[in-house]
Amino acid sequence: MSDSSATTAELDNTQLEQAKDTAAWLIEEAKRQGADAAEVGVSLSQGYSVNVRQGEVETVEFHRDRGVSVTVYKGLRKGHASSSDDNRDSLRDTLAAATAIAGYTEEDRYAGLAPANQLASDVANLDLYHPWAMDTQSAIEDALHCEAVARDDARIVNSEGASVNSGASLRVYATSEGFLHGYRGTNHSRVCSVVAEDDAGMQRDYWYDGGRVGDQLASAEEVGLRARERALARLGAQVPETGELPVIFAPEVASGLLGHLVSAISGGALYRRSSFLQDSLGKPVLPAGFQLTENPHLPAGNASAPFDGDGLPTRPQAFVEDGVLKQYALGLYASRRLNMAPTGNGGGVRNVRLTDTGDSLAALMAKVPKGILITEVMGQGINLVTGDYSRGASGFWFENGVVKGALQEFTIAGHLGEMLRGIQGSGTDVDYRGNIACGSLLLSPIKVAGR
């Protein structure tokens, strides 16, 4: 491969400085056009994605995306516009559009920039940028090997393919209050999905790994083997009987359950009064002994960031201590609507972690005579306003700590608040691939609807 193809997932410091120059120029131009205040975001991403299926290359895609967004304030009115063109004539037009929009919007006394004394001043290097020394030809060979491992069993009858992805991005944020900072980051992944079949029918499953550092990902062989094992394990799946049973959420789905908790304590849902945890500060939302913490400064963390979407400093903090909700996750606008202090969560939470209870998955299964291990959930049956929860699921039946067989086509239902407070154990098998890291979660009995 040529040098250019080998570096498609790299962005250098020169590009970061150019993005900063663009942002600084836009702030000054907004002032010249009569804006009382302005904020600018500049982003750039590029990389490649290699996809193979049935031993053949399906696609090799290169991407390069650029975005510039500008928000101008005229008194208590604001206008927003964006462009994918950083040509300065084009950006002048973008500014003019934002200014025109500001002339038509309603006044909003909660809108506006963070004052200078609240802005992040010490923007730390969080070790987020790690280009992967894998060119596209190597990525093709890697993906082919991954899929070959996954298909190495007569019961694997089809493949949805394997992919290798590598990308780099940069983000710059600037405001007329004097904030101008940016940083670079990388994200890489391997993915594989296959279909197994026996006399009872077909079953599909997959595996993946992703992170900032490509060389720290699970190998192509490990991802392929895990995808194959998971698909084969689901063969012969039965529909369980209806009843109430303890369930264990595997780590890859347990993080989603905690994601609903995070959504319910986030500013947007709270100031709209559309959260089942409205007015819950100081009340138990998890069992005693559990902590839910955020560490946005985790070195090379998948969601780490030195500042939030408002330019406020991010910080390690605890949302839940000893099971009790201690604070909400608030960006600047939501904090003003709620008359509370912002928590550095403009744009969301970053690297959330639930403490474990020291139990392995086997130990969690041994805590109850029988139950269901949930490995996949489907559908959008979550009502954050009421807390009602109902989703399709599949997984495995277990008794006395031993998996007895695969299950499919059933529904689990309960109330999110009761489910979260009913957690009986949190596993040491922590999944760090996403923004919310946790192990398997053993819940008190909930409704299972099957046959």
C-alpha positions as CSV (number, residue, x, y, z in Angstrom):
1,M,0.0,0.0,0.0
2,S,1.1,3.6,-0.5
3,D,2.1,5.8,2.3
4,S,-1.2,7.8,1.9
5,S,-3.3,4.6,2.3
6,A,-1.3,3.5,5.3
7,T,-2.1,6.8,7.1
8,T,-5.8,7.3,6.3
9,A,-6.7,7.1,10.0
10,E,-4.2,9.8,11.1
11,L,-4.7,13.5,11.8
12,D,-1.6,15.6,12.7
13,N,-1.2,18.6,14.9
14,T,-1.1,20.9,11.9
15,Q,-4.7,20.0,11.1
16,L,-5.7,20.6,14.8
17,E,-4.1,24.0,14.7
18,Q,-5.8,24.8,11.4
19,A,-9.1,23.9,13.0
20,K,-8.3,26.2,15.9
21,D,-7.5,29.0,13.4
22,T,-10.8,28.5,11.7
23,A,-12.7,28.6,15.0
24,A,-10.9,31.7,16.2
25,W,-11.5,33.5,12.9
26,L,-15.2,32.6,13.1
27,I,-15.6,34.1,16.6
28,E,-14.0,37.3,15.4
29,E,-16.1,37.4,12.2
30,A,-19.3,36.8,14.3
31,K,-18.4,39.9,16.4
32,R,-17.8,41.9,13.2
33,Q,-21.2,40.9,11.9
34,G,-22.8,42.2,15.1
35,A,-23.3,39.2,17.3
36,D,-23.4,39.8,21.0
37,A,-21.8,36.4,21.6
38,A,-20.9,33.3,19.6
39,E,-19.7,29.8,20.0
40,V,-18.1,27.6,17.3
41,G,-17.4,23.9,16.9
42,V,-15.0,22.4,14.3
43,S,-14.7,18.7,13.7
44,L,-12.7,16.5,11.3
45,S,-12.7,12.7,11.1
46,Q,-11.2,10.3,8.6
47,G,-10.4,6.6,8.4
48,Y,-11.4,3.4,6.7
49,S,-13.7,0.4,7.0
50,V,-12.9,-3.0,5.5
51,N,-15.8,-5.5,5.2
52,V,-15.5,-9.1,4.1
53,R,-18.1,-11.9,3.7
54,Q,-18.0,-15.6,2.8
55,G,-14.2,-15.3,2.3
56,E,-14.4,-12.4,-0.1
57,V,-13.9,-8.7,0.2
58,E,-17.2,-6.8,0.0
59,T,-16.2,-3.2,0.5
60,V,-13.2,-1.1,1.4
61,E,-14.5,2.4,2.3
62,F,-12.5,5.5,3.1
63,H,-14.2,8.4,4.8
64,R,-13.3,12.0,5.5
65,D,-15.9,14.3,7.1
66,R,-15.6,17.9,8.1
67,G,-18.1,20.0,10.1
68,V,-18.3,23.5,11.2
69,S,-21.1,24.7,13.4
70,V,-21.7,28.2,14.7
71,T,-24.2,29.6,17.2
72,V,-24.7,33.4,17.5
73,Y,-26.5,35.3,20.3
74,K,-28.4,38.5,19.8
75,G,-29.6,39.4,23.3
76,L,-31.6,36.5,24.5
77,R,-32.2,35.1,21.0
78,K,-29.9,32.6,19.3
79,G,-29.4,31.2,15.9
80,H,-27.5,28.2,14.8
81,A,-26.2,27.1,11.4
82,S,-23.6,24.5,10.2
83,S,-21.5,23.8,7.1
84,S,-19.3,21.0,5.8
85,D,-17.2,23.6,3.9
86,D,-14.5,25.5,5.7
87,N,-13.9,28.0,2.9
88,R,-14.2,31.4,4.5
89,D,-16.6,32.8,2.0
90,S,-18.9,29.8,2.7
91,L,-18.4,30.3,6.5
92,R,-19.4,34.0,6.2
93,D,-22.6,32.8,4.6
94,T,-23.1,30.3,7.4
95,L,-22.7,33.1,10.0
96,A,-25.1,35.2,8.1
97,A,-27.6,32.4,8.2
98,A,-27.2,31.9,11.9
99,T,-27.6,35.6,12.5
100,A,-30.8,35.7,10.4
101,I,-32.2,32.8,12.3
102,A,-31.5,34.6,15.6
103,G,-33.8,37.4,14.4
104,Y,-36.8,35.0,14.4
105,T,-36.3,32.8,17.4
106,E,-38.0,33.4,20.8
107,E,-36.1,34.9,23.7
108,D,-34.7,32.2,26.1
109,R,-33.3,33.5,29.3
110,Y,-31.6,30.2,30.0
111,A,-29.6,30.2,26.8
112,G,-26.1,31.7,26.5
113,L,-22.4,30.9,26.9
114,A,-20.6,29.8,30.1
115,P,-18.9,32.8,31.7
116,A,-15.1,32.9,31.5
117,N,-14.7,32.0,35.2
118,Q,-16.6,28.7,34.6
119,L,-14.6,27.6,31.5
120,A,-12.0,24.9,31.6
121,S,-8.6,26.4,31.9
122,D,-6.3,23.4,32.3
123,V,-7.0,21.1,29.3
124,A,-5.1,17.9,30.1
125,N,-3.7,15.4,27.5
126,L,-5.8,12.3,28.1
127,D,-3.8,10.0,25.8
128,L,-6.7,9.6,23.3
129,Y,-4.8,9.6,20.0
130,H,-3.3,6.2,18.9
131,P,-3.1,5.7,15.1
132,W,-3.2,2.0,14.3
133,A,-0.2,0.7,12.3
134,M,-2.5,-1.4,10.0
135,D,-3.0,-0.4,6.4
136,T,-6.0,-1.4,4.4
137,Q,-4.3,-4.5,2.9
138,S,-3.4,-5.8,6.3
139,A,-6.9,-5.0,7.5
140,I,-8.4,-7.1,4.7
141,E,-6.2,-10.0,5.6
142,D,-7.1,-9.5,9.3
143,A,-10.9,-9.5,8.6
144,L,-10.6,-12.6,6.3
145,H,-8.8,-14.5,9.0
146,C,-11.4,-13.4,11.6
147,E,-14.3,-14.7,9.5
148,A,-12.4,-17.9,8.6
149,V,-12.0,-18.7,12.3
150,A,-15.7,-17.9,13.0
151,R,-16.8,-20.2,10.1
152,D,-14.6,-23.2,11.1
153,D,-17.4,-25.5,12.1
154,A,-19.8,-27.4,9.9
155,R,-22.8,-26.0,11.9
156,I,-21.9,-22.4,10.8
157,V,-23.9,-22.2,7.6
158,N,-23.7,-18.5,6.8
159,S,-21.9,-15.4,7.7
160,E,-22.9,-11.7,8.0
161,G,-19.3,-10.9,7.6
162,A,-16.3,-9.5,9.5
163,S,-15.0,-5.9,9.5
164,V,-12.0,-4.0,10.6
165,N,-12.4,-0.3,11.2
166,S,-9.9,2.5,12.0
167,G,-10.6,6.1,12.5
168,A,-9.1,9.4,13.8
169,S,-11.0,12.6,14.7
170,L,-10.4,16.0,16.1
171,R,-12.7,18.4,17.9
172,V,-12.2,22.1,18.5
173,Y,-14.6,24.3,20.5
174,A,-14.4,28.1,20.9
175,T,-16.5,30.8,22.5
176,S,-16.4,34.6,22.5
177,E,-15.8,34.3,26.3
178,G,-12.2,33.4,25.5
179,F,-12.3,29.6,25.3
180,L,-10.4,27.9,22.4
181,H,-9.2,24.4,22.8
182,G,-9.2,21.1,21.0
183,Y,-7.9,17.5,21.0
184,R,-7.4,14.5,18.8
185,G,-8.6,11.0,19.3
186,T,-8.7,7.6,17.6
187,N,-11.2,4.6,17.6
188,H,-10.6,1.2,16.2
189,S,-12.7,-2.0,16.1
190,R,-13.0,-5.6,14.9
191,V,-16.5,-7.2,14.4
192,C,-17.7,-10.6,13.2
193,S,-21.2,-12.1,12.9
194,V,-22.1,-15.6,11.8
195,V,-25.2,-17.9,11.5
196,A,-25.4,-21.4,13.0
197,E,-28.0,-24.1,12.1
198,D,-29.2,-27.4,13.5
199,D,-32.4,-29.4,13.1
200,A,-34.2,-26.9,15.3
201,G,-33.4,-23.9,13.1
202,M,-30.9,-21.1,12.6
203,Q,-29.3,-18.8,15.2
204,R,-27.2,-15.7,14.7
205,D,-24.7,-14.1,17.0
206,Y,-21.6,-11.9,16.9
207,W,-18.7,-10.5,18.8
208,Y,-16.6,-7.3,18.6
209,D,-13.9,-5.3,20.3
210,G,-13.3,-1.6,20.1
211,G,-11.1,1.0,21.7
212,R,-8.7,3.9,21.3
213,V,-5.6,1.6,20.9
214,G,-5.8,-0.9,18.0
215,D,-3.0,-3.1,19.3
216,Q,-4.9,-3.7,22.5
217,L,-8.0,-5.1,20.8
218,A,-8.9,-8.7,21.0
219,S,-7.1,-10.4,18.1
220,A,-8.9,-11.4,14.9
221,E,-8.7,-15.0,16.0
222,E,-10.2,-14.2,19.4
223,V,-13.1,-12.2,17.9
224,G,-13.9,-14.9,15.4
225,L,-13.7,-17.7,17.9
226,R,-16.0,-15.8,20.3
227,A,-18.5,-15.1,17.5
228,R,-18.6,-18.8,16.6
229,E,-19.0,-20.0,20.2
230,R,-21.8,-17.6,20.8
231,A,-23.7,-18.6,17.7
232,L,-23.3,-22.3,18.4
233,A,-24.3,-21.9,22.0
234,R,-27.7,-20.6,20.9
235,L,-28.6,-23.7,18.9
236,G,-31.6,-25.6,20.1
237,A,-33.1,-22.5,21.9
238,Q,-36.5,-23.0,23.5
239,V,-39.2,-20.6,24.6
240,P,-39.4,-20.5,28.4
241,E,-42.6,-20.9,30.4
242,T,-44.2,-17.7,31.7
243,G,-43.5,-16.8,35.3
244,E,-41.4,-14.7,37.6
245,L,-37.7,-15.5,37.8
246,P,-34.4,-14.0,38.8
247,V,-32.5,-12.8,35.8
248,I,-28.9,-12.0,35.2
249,F,-28.1,-9.3,32.6
250,A,-24.8,-10.2,30.8
251,P,-22.3,-7.2,30.8
252,E,-23.1,-6.3,27.2
253,V,-26.8,-5.7,28.0
254,A,-26.4,-4.7,31.7
255,S,-24.7,-1.5,30.5
256,G,-27.9,-0.7,28.6
257,L,-29.9,-1.1,31.8
258,L,-27.6,1.4,33.6
259,G,-27.9,3.6,30.5
260,H,-31.6,4.1,31.3
261,L,-30.7,5.2,34.8
262,V,-28.2,7.7,33.4
263,S,-30.9,9.0,31.0
264,A,-33.3,9.4,33.9
265,I,-30.8,11.5,35.9
266,S,-29.8,13.7,32.9
267,G,-30.7,17.3,32.6
268,G,-32.9,17.2,29.5
269,A,-35.3,14.6,31.0
270,L,-35.4,16.4,34.3
271,Y,-36.2,20.0,33.3
272,R,-38.9,18.6,30.9
273,R,-40.2,16.6,33.9
274,S,-40.1,13.5,31.8
275,S,-38.1,11.2,34.1
276,F,-39.3,8.5,36.6
277,L,-36.5,9.7,38.9
278,Q,-37.8,13.3,39.0
279,D,-37.0,14.9,42.5
280,S,-35.0,11.8,43.6
281,L,-31.9,13.5,44.9
282,G,-31.0,11.9,48.3
283,K,-33.2,8.9,47.6
284,P,-32.1,5.3,47.0
285,V,-31.9,4.3,43.3
286,L,-29.6,1.3,43.7
287,P,-29.1,-1.1,46.6
288,A,-27.0,0.0,49.6
289,G,-23.2,-0.3,48.9
290,F,-23.4,0.4,45.2
291,Q,-21.5,3.4,43.6
292,L,-22.1,4.8,40.2
293,T,-19.1,7.0,39.2
294,E,-17.8,8.9,36.2
295,N,-14.2,9.3,35.2
296,P,-13.9,11.5,32.1
297,H,-10.1,11.7,32.6
298,L,-9.4,8.0,32.3
299,P,-6.3,7.7,30.1
300,A,-7.2,6.4,26.7
301,G,-10.8,6.0,27.8
302,N,-13.4,5.4,25.1
303,A,-15.4,8.4,26.2
304,S,-12.7,10.5,27.9
305,A,-12.8,14.3,27.3
306,P,-11.0,17.2,29.0
307,F,-14.0,19.5,28.6
308,D,-17.7,19.1,28.0
309,G,-19.9,20.5,25.2
310,D,-20.2,23.8,26.9
311,G,-16.4,24.3,27.5
312,L,-16.8,23.5,31.2
313,P,-14.1,21.3,32.8
314,T,-15.0,17.6,33.2
315,R,-14.2,15.9,36.5
316,P,-14.3,12.5,38.2
317,Q,-17.5,12.4,40.3
318,A,-20.1,10.1,41.8
319,F,-23.7,10.2,40.8
320,V,-24.7,7.4,43.2
321,E,-23.0,6.8,46.6
322,D,-24.0,3.8,48.8
323,G,-27.1,3.4,46.6
324,V,-28.3,7.0,47.1
325,L,-28.6,9.5,44.2
326,K,-26.2,12.3,45.1
327,Q,-26.3,14.5,42.0
328,Y,-27.8,14.7,38.5
329,A,-25.8,14.9,35.2
330,L,-26.2,18.4,34.0
331,G,-25.0,20.5,31.1
332,L,-25.0,24.3,31.3
333,Y,-28.5,24.9,29.8
334,A,-30.2,22.2,31.9
335,S,-28.5,23.5,35.1
336,R,-30.0,26.9,34.5
337,R,-33.4,25.5,33.9
338,L,-33.2,23.6,37.2
339,N,-31.4,26.4,39.1
340,M,-28.6,24.1,39.9
341,A,-24.8,24.0,39.3
342,P,-23.6,22.4,36.1
343,T,-21.7,19.1,36.5
344,G,-19.6,19.2,33.4
345,N,-21.9,16.8,31.5
346,G,-22.8,19.0,28.5
347,G,-23.0,16.4,25.8
348,G,-23.5,13.5,28.2
349,V,-21.7,11.3,30.7
350,R,-18.2,9.9,30.1
351,N,-16.7,6.6,31.3
352,V,-19.4,5.6,33.8
353,R,-18.6,2.7,36.1
354,L,-20.7,0.6,38.5
355,T,-18.9,-1.0,41.4
356,D,-18.9,-4.8,41.5
357,T,-19.7,-7.0,44.5
358,G,-16.7,-9.3,43.9
359,D,-18.7,-12.1,42.3
360,S,-17.8,-14.0,39.1
361,L,-20.6,-14.8,36.7
362,A,-20.6,-18.4,38.1
363,A,-20.9,-17.1,41.6
364,L,-23.9,-14.9,40.6
365,M,-25.7,-17.9,39.0
366,A,-25.0,-19.9,42.2
367,K,-26.8,-17.3,44.3
368,V,-30.3,-18.5,43.1
369,P,-31.7,-22.0,42.5
370,K,-32.6,-21.2,38.9
371,G,-33.0,-18.2,36.6
372,I,-32.3,-16.8,33.1
373,L,-29.1,-15.3,31.8
374,I,-30.1,-12.5,29.4
375,T,-27.5,-12.0,26.6
376,E,-29.6,-10.0,24.1
377,V,-32.6,-7.6,24.4
378,M,-34.7,-6.2,21.6
379,G,-37.2,-3.5,21.0
380,Q,-37.7,0.0,22.6
381,G,-40.1,-0.8,25.3
382,I,-38.8,1.7,27.9
383,N,-40.9,4.5,29.2
384,L,-38.6,6.9,31.0
385,V,-41.5,9.0,32.2
386,T,-43.2,6.1,34.1
387,G,-40.3,3.8,34.5
388,D,-42.1,0.9,32.8
389,Y,-39.8,-1.6,31.1
390,S,-40.8,-4.3,28.6
391,R,-38.4,-5.8,26.0
392,G,-38.0,-8.9,24.0
393,A,-35.0,-11.0,25.0
394,S,-32.9,-14.2,24.5
395,G,-30.4,-15.9,26.6
396,F,-29.9,-19.1,28.7
397,W,-31.6,-21.1,31.3
398,F,-29.5,-22.0,34.4
399,E,-30.0,-24.1,37.5
400,N,-27.7,-24.5,40.5
401,G,-25.1,-22.3,38.8
402,V,-25.0,-24.4,35.6
403,V,-26.3,-23.4,32.2
404,K,-28.9,-25.9,31.0
405,G,-29.8,-24.6,27.5
406,A,-30.5,-21.6,25.2
407,L,-33.8,-19.6,25.4
408,Q,-35.4,-17.3,22.8
409,E,-38.6,-15.4,22.0
410,F,-39.6,-14.2,25.4
411,T,-40.3,-10.9,27.0
412,I,-39.1,-9.5,30.3
413,A,-41.0,-6.8,32.1
414,G,-40.9,-4.7,35.2
415,H,-40.4,-1.2,36.6
416,L,-37.0,0.3,36.1
417,G,-36.8,1.7,39.6
418,E,-37.7,-1.6,41.2
419,M,-35.3,-3.5,38.9
420,L,-32.4,-1.2,39.7
421,R,-33.0,-1.3,43.4
422,G,-33.4,-5.0,43.2
423,I,-29.9,-5.7,42.0
424,Q,-28.6,-8.6,44.1
425,G,-25.0,-8.7,42.7
426,S,-22.6,-7.1,40.2
427,G,-20.1,-9.3,38.5
428,T,-16.3,-8.9,38.1
429,D,-16.7,-9.7,34.4
430,V,-16.7,-6.0,33.5
431,D,-17.2,-5.0,29.9
432,Y,-15.1,-1.8,29.2
433,R,-15.9,-1.5,25.5
434,G,-18.5,1.2,25.9
435,N,-19.2,4.4,27.7
436,I,-20.8,2.5,30.7
437,A,-18.6,-0.2,32.2
438,C,-20.1,-2.9,34.4
439,G,-20.2,-6.7,34.9
440,S,-23.1,-9.1,34.9
441,L,-26.1,-7.9,37.1
442,L,-28.2,-10.3,39.1
443,L,-31.7,-8.9,39.6
444,S,-34.6,-9.9,41.8
445,P,-37.3,-11.9,40.1
446,I,-39.1,-10.1,37.3
447,K,-41.9,-11.1,34.9
448,V,-40.9,-13.4,32.1
449,A,-43.5,-14.0,29.4
450,G,-42.9,-17.0,27.1
451,R,-45.2,-19.9,26.3
